[in-house]
Amino acid sequence: MTRQTLVLTEQLRDYVVANGSTPDEIVRDLIEETARVLPGEAGMQIAPEQAAFMTLLTRIAGARQALEIGTFTGLSSIAIARGLAEGGRLTCLDVSEEYTGIARRYWARAGLTDRIELRLGPAAETLAQLPGEPHLDLAFIDADKTGYPRYWELLVPRMRPGGLILIDNVLRHGHVVDPSPDDAGTVAMVAFNRSVLEDPRVESVLLPIADGLTIARRL
């Protein structure tokens, strides 16, 4: 018996979802609507098992002040907002009114509107306008991959000691191990993953959840 992580078949992945925190009606409807309305972009949505993991991790961290870069249709923001401590707030950064219009409807349906603030515009510009002192308990990065280094450098100083940064798509569907990656996003991710590992301001682990999720803890 090896100690390596299992390669999940579709059947085994369904078993994982069914035996974890299974999606409720709101999340199921959001996943279905995203697939129906945005079939070409639906792959940008986080996996349901990742959403359940993020809710639990947010609760474990006791996060009150959270930030998300890249909201899409709202599944990740729902996952984080549901895990926030009493009085917690999530600030979402995105550039698309179309995608976040769907998110707003589902935030309202989930009773989370009072916990979430959406700011539309280039994320790096919005991040630079946030208070510079450490104040964030949790952040999630899931946006343009070539922008990750810039978001990282703006986020780390704003994280409280012990604060968590979650980074999505760090495996790029397995292409991070290609000898010569043929797209800019993967090339950027390979370099970014190395930079996180070598950053003395954090400790981190890369987990094979969905398309890869790094968890970095601010020291």
C-alpha positions in Angstrom: 0.0 0.0 0.0 1.5 3.4 -1.1 1.2 6.6 0.9 0.5 8.7 -2.2 -2.8 10.6 -2.7 -5.4 8.6 -4.6 -6.3 9.6 -8.1 -10.0 10.2 -7.9 -12.3 8.5 -10.5 -15.6 10.2 -11.1 -17.3 7.5 -9.0 -14.9 8.0 -6.1 -15.2 11.8 -6.3 -19.0 11.5 -6.1 -18.5 9.3 -3.0 -16.2 12.0 -1.4 -18.9 14.7 -2.0 -21.7 12.5 -0.8 -19.8 11.6 2.4 -18.7 15.1 3.2 -20.8 18.2 3.6 -23.1 17.7 0.6 -24.3 20.8 -1.3 -27.6 22.2 -0.1 -30.4 23.3 -2.5 -28.9 26.8 -2.9 -25.5 25.6 -3.9 -26.9 22.9 -6.2 -29.1 25.5 -7.9 -26.1 27.8 -8.3 -23.9 25.1 -9.8 -26.7 24.1 -12.2 -27.4 27.7 -13.3 -23.7 28.4 -13.8 -23.4 25.3 -16.0 -26.5 26.2 -18.0 -26.0 30.0 -18.5 -22.2 30.0 -18.7 -21.2 26.6 -20.2 -17.9 27.8 -21.5 -16.9 29.4 -18.2 -18.5 27.0 -15.7 -15.1 25.3 -15.1 -14.0 28.5 -13.3 -16.4 27.6 -10.4 -14.8 25.9 -7.4 -15.7 22.2 -6.8 -18.4 21.5 -4.2 -16.0 19.5 -2.0 -13.7 22.5 -2.0 -16.5 24.8 -1.0 -17.4 22.6 1.9 -13.7 22.5 2.9 -13.4 26.3 2.7 -16.5 26.8 4.9 -15.1 24.5 7.6 -11.6 26.0 7.4 -13.1 29.5 7.7 -14.9 28.4 10.9 -11.8 26.7 12.3 -9.8 29.9 11.8 -12.5 32.0 13.5 -12.2 34.5 10.6 -14.1 37.8 10.9 -12.4 39.9 8.2 -12.1 38.1 4.9 -11.3 39.0 1.3 -11.8 37.2 -2.0 -10.1 38.0 -5.3 -12.2 36.6 -8.1 -15.9 35.9 -7.3 -17.3 34.6 -10.5 -20.9 33.5 -9.8 -20.5 33.3 -6.1 -19.9 29.7 -4.9 -16.6 30.5 -3.1 -18.0 33.6 -1.5 -21.0 31.7 -0.2 -18.6 29.1 1.2 -16.5 31.7 3.0 -19.3 33.9 4.2 -21.1 30.9 5.7 -18.0 30.1 7.8 -17.4 33.6 9.2 -17.6 34.3 12.9 -20.5 36.4 14.2 -20.3 39.9 12.8 -17.8 38.8 10.1 -17.5 40.5 6.7 -16.3 39.3 3.4 -15.1 41.8 0.7 -15.3 40.4 -2.8 -13.2 41.8 -5.7 -14.2 41.2 -9.3 -14.4 42.9 -12.7 -17.6 41.3 -14.1 -21.0 42.7 -13.5 -22.5 39.8 -15.4 -20.9 37.0 -13.3 -21.4 38.8 -10.0 -25.0 39.6 -10.9 -25.7 35.9 -10.5 -23.7 35.9 -7.3 -25.7 38.7 -5.8 -29.0 36.8 -6.3 -27.6 33.7 -4.5 -26.1 35.8 -1.7 -29.6 37.1 -1.1 -31.2 33.7 -1.3 -28.6 32.4 1.2 -29.3 35.3 3.6 -25.7 36.5 3.3 -26.1 39.9 1.7 -25.3 41.7 5.0 -22.0 39.8 5.3 -20.7 40.5 1.8 -19.5 43.6 0.1 -18.7 43.6 -3.6 -16.2 46.0 -5.2 -16.0 46.0 -8.9 -12.8 47.0 -10.7 -9.2 45.8 -11.1 -8.4 43.8 -8.0 -4.8 45.1 -7.6 -6.1 48.7 -7.6 -8.8 48.0 -5.1 -6.3 46.0 -2.9 -3.9 48.9 -2.9 -6.6 51.1 -1.5 -7.3 48.9 1.5 -5.8 49.8 4.9 -2.1 48.8 4.8 -1.9 47.4 8.4 -2.5 43.7 9.1 -6.3 43.3 9.4 -7.4 40.3 7.4 -8.0 36.9 8.9 -8.6 35.0 5.6 -8.1 35.7 1.9 -8.9 33.6 -1.2 -7.2 34.2 -4.5 -9.0 32.8 -7.6 -8.5 35.2 -10.5 -6.2 35.7 -13.5 -3.2 33.5 -12.8 -0.6 36.0 -14.1 -1.9 38.4 -11.5 -1.3 36.1 -8.6 2.2 37.5 -7.7 0.9 41.1 -7.5 -2.1 40.1 -5.4 0.2 38.1 -3.1 2.5 41.0 -2.5 -0.4 43.3 -1.7 -2.1 40.7 0.5 0.6 39.3 2.7 1.3 42.6 4.6 -2.4 43.0 5.2 -2.8 39.6 6.8 -2.9 39.3 10.6 -0.4 36.9 12.2 -2.0 33.5 11.9 -4.2 34.7 9.0 -4.7 32.3 6.1 -4.4 32.9 2.4 -6.1 30.3 0.2 -4.9 30.1 -3.4 -6.8 28.2 -6.1 -5.8 26.4 -9.3 -2.2 25.8 -8.2 -2.0 22.5 -10.1 -3.4 23.9 -13.4 -5.0 20.5 -14.2 -1.7 18.9 -13.7 0.2 21.0 -16.3 2.5 22.5 -13.6 4.7 19.4 -14.1 4.9 19.7 -17.9 8.5 20.1 -19.1 7.6 23.1 -21.2 4.2 24.6 -20.3 2.5 26.1 -23.3 0.4 28.8 -21.7 1.2 32.0 -19.7 -1.0 31.0 -16.8 0.8 27.8 -16.1 4.2 29.3 -16.5 3.2 32.0 -14.0 1.8 29.4 -11.6 5.0 27.3 -11.6 7.0 30.4 -10.6 4.4 31.6 -8.1 4.2 28.2 -6.4 7.9 28.3 -5.9 7.8 31.9 -4.6 5.2 31.0 -2.0 7.2 28.0 -0.8 10.3 30.2 -0.4 8.5 33.2 1.2 9.8 33.6 4.8 6.7 35.5 5.8 4.5 32.4 5.6 4.3 28.7 6.1 2.4 26.8 3.4 1.0 23.5 2.2 -0.2 22.6 -1.3 -3.2 20.3 -1.2 -4.5 18.2 -4.1 -8.1 19.3 -3.7 -10.0 20.0 -6.9 -7.4 21.8 -9.1 -5.0 22.3 -6.3 -5.4 24.6 -3.2 -2.5 26.1 -1.4 -3.0 27.2 2.2 -0.5 29.8 3.5 -0.4 31.0 7.1 1.1 34.4 7.9 3.8 34.1 10.5 
